[in-house]
Amino acid sequence: MQNRLMPLALTMGDPAGIGPELARRAWRALQDSDRVFFWIGDPALLGEDIPYRIIQHPAEAAACFSEAMPVQRVTCPEPVRAGQPSSGNASAVIESIEQAVQHALSGAAGAVVTNPIAKHVLAAAGFPHPGHTEFLAALCGTSGQEVMMLACPELKVTLTSIHVSLKQAVETLSAERIMMVSRLTASALRRDFGISEPRLAIAGLNPHAGENGMMGDEEIRIIRPAVLALQEEGINALGPMPPDTLFSAAARPRYDAAICLYHDQGLIPVKTLDMAGGVNITLGLPIIRTSPDHGTAFDIAVGPGETGEADISSLLSALGMAHDMACQRSASDAVNG
């Protein structure tokens, strides 16, 4: 499988956050595994206890990974102080993401794994995108088609809206959007997760899924027609399902992914089930992208060579899921031509 040999591109994230520490510890944890990655960041953030090797091309990563952390250099313009983010280093954060995406688009990297960024820090430097997901879509030329999936072993959810207010999420909800997200979800479950006949559960918007219009009519006007249209296309979709029971232990085995209608409807159950191991995945891109399901955690960030309180579980899950998805996609593409 070609992607099995391609290293993962791990971005720097905000250099004042926990990203550099997590990258160091991830290499220590994985250096004897086949989950090879290279880090795109400033080597000054690594500290003297981590052996690293500057590489010019991702293809060099595998040869040194067991002995040294492969690094593609991106230099921060300003000195970095742990826990004190600066918009003066925004250009390096953005460059790290851009290089990772370019490598994935060219096939030199099997997937992109992004360390967390601080949106307000980048915005202060003129960054025009609401977040990582939208920026990645712009880099890939697929703006408007990006879909956020959150995944842990017990649950996968995808969202019909991402970084917008709850009011805007409701006002812009449409059958077309539900169908687009559902199609992308079903395709990803087949191609990247090896689920040949994916089952989708479409969440309701209102309490009790509207109770036949007594508590809101979006289920009648928008959601139910979308479910019926998906079923006519051959997609195994159920709903609208009452959101207060959709994520229970009894309900989850009935579907492979839940389609959620606003940000917190999907993120709350995933983070409740597995805060440390949840993974953020972007669907609708021509590349594979995963990310830890947490933020920059400036309050616990430490300097080069130091070990702090940050939990490495989510980054390890993101790297592992990216590796597995890349291998599965390679196998699926080989079978389907």
C-alpha positions in Angstrom: 0.0 0.0 0.0 1.6 3.3 -1.1 0.3 5.4 1.8 1.6 2.9 4.3 5.1 4.1 3.3 4.2 7.8 3.3 5.0 9.6 6.6 2.4 11.8 8.3 3.0 15.6 8.3 2.6 16.9 11.9 2.2 20.7 12.1 3.7 22.9 14.8 0.5 24.5 16.1 0.8 27.6 18.2 4.5 27.5 19.4 3.5 28.9 22.8 1.0 26.2 23.5 1.4 22.5 24.2 1.9 21.5 20.6 5.7 21.3 20.7 5.7 19.3 23.9 3.2 16.9 22.5 5.2 16.5 19.3 8.4 15.6 21.3 6.5 13.1 23.5 4.7 11.6 20.5 8.0 10.9 18.8 9.3 9.2 22.0 6.2 7.1 22.1 6.2 6.1 18.4 9.8 6.0 17.4 9.9 2.2 17.3 6.5 1.9 15.5 5.5 2.1 11.8 3.5 5.4 12.5 6.3 7.6 11.0 5.7 11.3 11.1 7.8 14.4 10.5 7.2 17.7 12.4 7.0 21.0 10.6 8.2 23.5 13.1 11.0 25.4 14.8 13.7 23.0 16.2 14.5 25.6 18.9 11.2 24.5 20.6 12.4 20.9 21.0 15.1 21.1 23.7 18.4 19.3 24.0 16.9 16.0 25.2 15.3 15.2 21.8 17.6 14.1 19.0 16.3 15.5 15.7 17.3 15.6 12.1 16.5 18.4 9.7 15.0 16.9 6.5 14.4 18.5 3.1 11.8 16.1 1.9 9.2 13.9 3.6 10.8 10.8 2.0 13.8 11.2 4.3 11.7 10.8 7.5 11.4 7.0 7.6 15.2 6.4 7.5 15.9 8.4 10.6 12.6 8.1 12.6 13.8 5.4 15.0 16.8 7.4 16.0 15.9 11.0 15.6 12.7 13.1 15.2 12.5 14.2 11.5 12.0 18.0 11.4 11.2 20.3 8.4 12.4 23.6 9.6 10.0 26.6 10.0 11.5 29.4 12.0 9.4 31.5 14.4 10.2 35.3 13.8 9.9 36.1 17.5 11.3 34.4 20.6 8.7 31.9 22.0 7.7 32.0 25.6 5.6 29.1 26.8 2.1 30.1 27.7 2.5 33.6 26.1 1.2 33.5 22.5 2.2 36.2 20.1 0.6 37.2 16.8 4.2 37.9 15.7 4.7 34.2 15.2 1.5 33.7 13.2 3.4 33.6 9.9 5.3 30.5 11.1 2.1 28.8 12.3 0.4 29.4 8.9 3.5 28.3 7.0 3.6 25.0 8.9 0.0 24.3 7.9 0.6 25.3 4.3 3.6 23.1 3.9 1.8 20.1 5.4 -1.1 20.4 3.0 1.2 20.8 0.0 3.0 17.6 1.0 -0.3 15.7 1.3 -1.6 17.1 -2.0 1.5 16.0 -3.8 1.4 12.5 -2.3 4.6 13.0 -0.3 2.7 12.8 3.0 0.1 10.2 3.7 -2.0 12.6 5.8 -1.9 15.9 7.7 -2.1 15.9 11.5 -2.5 19.4 13.0 -1.5 20.5 16.4 -3.9 23.1 18.0 -3.8 26.8 17.0 -5.3 29.8 18.8 -7.8 31.5 16.4 -7.7 34.8 18.2 -3.9 35.0 17.9 -4.0 34.4 14.2 -6.9 36.8 13.7 -4.9 39.5 15.3 -2.3 39.0 12.6 -5.0 39.3 9.8 -5.8 35.6 9.4 -9.2 35.6 7.6 -10.4 32.1 8.4 -12.7 31.1 11.3 -10.5 28.1 12.1 -8.3 25.3 10.9 -11.0 23.5 9.1 -12.0 26.4 6.9 -8.3 27.2 6.2 -7.5 23.7 5.1 -10.5 23.7 2.7 -9.3 27.0 1.2 -5.8 25.5 0.7 -7.3 22.5 -1.0 -9.7 24.5 -3.2 -12.7 22.9 -1.6 -14.2 25.8 0.4 -17.8 25.2 1.4 -17.4 21.4 1.1 -15.5 20.9 4.4 -17.3 18.8 7.0 -16.1 18.2 10.6 -16.1 14.7 12.0 -15.3 13.9 15.6 -14.4 10.4 16.4 -13.5 8.2 19.3 -13.8 4.4 19.6 -17.4 4.6 20.9 -18.8 7.3 18.6 -18.4 9.1 15.3 -20.3 12.3 14.6 -20.3 14.8 11.7 -21.7 18.3 11.8 -23.9 20.3 9.4 -22.4 23.5 10.7 -19.2 24.3 12.4 -17.9 27.6 13.8 -21.1 29.7 13.7 -23.6 30.8 16.3 -26.4 28.5 17.3 -28.9 31.0 15.8 -27.1 30.9 12.5 -26.8 27.1 12.6 -30.6 26.9 12.9 -31.3 29.6 10.3 -29.1 28.1 7.7 -30.1 24.4 8.2 -31.4 22.9 5.0 -32.2 19.5 3.6 -29.5 20.0 1.0 -26.9 20.6 3.6 -28.0 17.5 5.6 -27.8 15.5 2.5 -24.4 16.8 1.5 -22.9 16.0 4.9 -24.5 12.6 5.0 -23.1 11.7 1.5 -19.6 12.7 2.5 -19.9 10.8 5.8 -21.1 7.6 4.1 -18.3 7.9 1.5 -15.7 8.4 4.2 -16.9 5.5 6.3 -16.6 3.3 3.2 -13.3 4.6 1.9 -11.4 5.5 5.0 -12.9 3.3 7.7 -13.7 0.1 5.7 -17.4 0.1 6.5 -19.0 -1.3 3.4 -22.6 -0.5 4.3 -22.5 2.5 6.6 -25.5 3.3 8.8 -26.3 7.0 9.5 -28.4 8.4 12.3 -29.7 11.9 11.6 -30.3 13.9 14.8 -33.4 15.9 15.4 -33.1 19.6 16.2 -35.8 20.1 18.7 -36.7 18.3 22.0 -38.1 14.9 21.3 -37.3 15.5 17.6 -40.1 18.0 17.5 -42.9 15.8 18.9 -44.8 15.8 15.5 -44.5 19.6 15.3 -45.5 20.5 18.8 -42.0 21.6 19.8 -40.8 22.9 16.4 -41.4 22.0 12.8 -37.8 21.7 11.4 -38.1 17.9 11.6 -41.2 17.9 9.4 -40.1 20.6 6.9 -36.3 19.9 6.6 -34.9 16.9 8.3 -37.4 14.2 7.5 -37.5 15.1 3.7 -33.7 14.9 3.7 -33.7 11.4 5.3 -36.3 10.2 2.8 -34.2 11.6 -0.1 -31.1 9.9 1.2 -32.9 6.6 1.5 -34.0 6.9 -2.1 -30.3 7.3 -3.1 -29.5 4.0 -1.3 -28.0 5.5 1.8 -29.0 3.7 5.0 -30.2 6.8 7.0 -32.5 6.8 10.0 -34.2 9.8 11.6 -34.8 12.4 12.7 -33.7 10.7 16.0 -34.5 12.4 19.3 -31.1 13.9 20.3 -31.6 13.3 24.0 -31.4 9.5 23.5 -29.3 9.3 20.3 -26.0 9.0 22.1 -26.9 6.5 24.8 -25.1 3.2 25.1 -28.2 1.4 23.9 -28.6 3.6 20.8 -25.0 3.9 19.6 -24.6 0.3 18.3 -27.5 1.0 15.8 -25.4 3.3 13.6 -21.9 4.0 12.4 -22.0 7.8 12.5 -24.5 10.4 13.7 -25.2 13.5 11.7 -25.5 16.4 14.1 -27.1 19.8 13.3 -25.0 22.2 15.3 -21.5 22.2 16.9 -22.2 21.3 20.5 -24.8 18.7 19.6 -22.0 16.6 18.3 -19.0 17.7 20.4 -20.6 17.3 23.8 -21.2 13.5 23.5 -17.8 12.8 22.0 -15.9 14.8 24.6 -18.1 13.3 27.4 -17.3 9.8 26.2 -13.6 10.3 25.5 -12.2 13.7 26.2 -8.6 12.5 26.1 -8.8 10.3 23.0 -11.2 12.1 20.7 -10.0 13.0 17.2 -11.1 15.8 14.9 -11.2 14.7 11.2 -12.0 16.9 8.2 -14.1 15.4 5.5 -14.6 16.9 2.0 -10.9 17.4 1.4 -8.8 15.6 -1.2 -6.4 14.7 1.7 -6.7 13.1 5.1 -6.6 15.5 8.0 -6.9 14.6 11.7 -6.2 16.7 14.8 -6.3 16.2 18.6 -9.7 17.2 20.0 -8.3 19.9 22.3 -6.9 23.4 22.3 -3.6 25.1 22.9 -3.8 24.9 26.7 -1.5 27.9 27.2 -2.1 27.6 31.0 -0.1 24.4 31.2 2.4 24.9 28.3 6.1 24.3 29.2 9.4 25.3 27.5 11.8 23.3 25.4 12.9 20.0 27.0 10.4 20.3 29.8 7.5 17.8 30.5 4.3 19.3 31.8 0.8 18.2 32.5 -0.5 17.9 28.9 -2.2 14.7 28.0 -0.7 13.1 24.9 -3.6 10.7 24.4 -5.5 12.7 21.8 -2.4 13.4 19.6 -1.5 9.8 19.7 -5.0 8.9 18.7 -4.9 11.5 15.9 -1.6 10.1 14.5 -2.9 6.5 14.8 -6.2 7.3 13.1 -4.5 9.2 10.3 -2.1 6.3 9.7 -5.0 3.8 9.7 -7.2 5.9 7.4 -4.3 6.4 5.0 -3.7 2.6 4.8 -7.4 1.9 4.4 -7.9 4.6 1.7 -4.9 3.1 -0.2 -6.5 -0.3 0.0 -10.0 1.0 -1.0 -8.6 2.9 -3.9 -6.6 -0.1 -5.1 -9.8 -2.3 -5.1 -12.0 0.3 -6.7 -9.5 1.5 -9.2 
